[in-house]
């Protein structure tokens, strides 16, 4: 049993690793978070991180009966966009490829 579980974990991590290299055209536009009671348990930070990891161009939060997650969602998306912008700047300057930063 433990061996089969370990094999499944390896397979799922391989899929996630290969997904990082591919930009997808698919975007989740109907996601509930931990703020939709009895609908979902995903934390907003994890939702945004997985969307970035899988190269999704967008993700939406559609919680039921409340707006409590909106602040957290906007904050996490802004953080993810900042990290992506910083990485793109490193690539443009050559720093990400091991070259010294141009001034």
Order of alpha helices (4+ residues) and beta strands (2+ residues): alpha-beta-alpha-beta-alpha
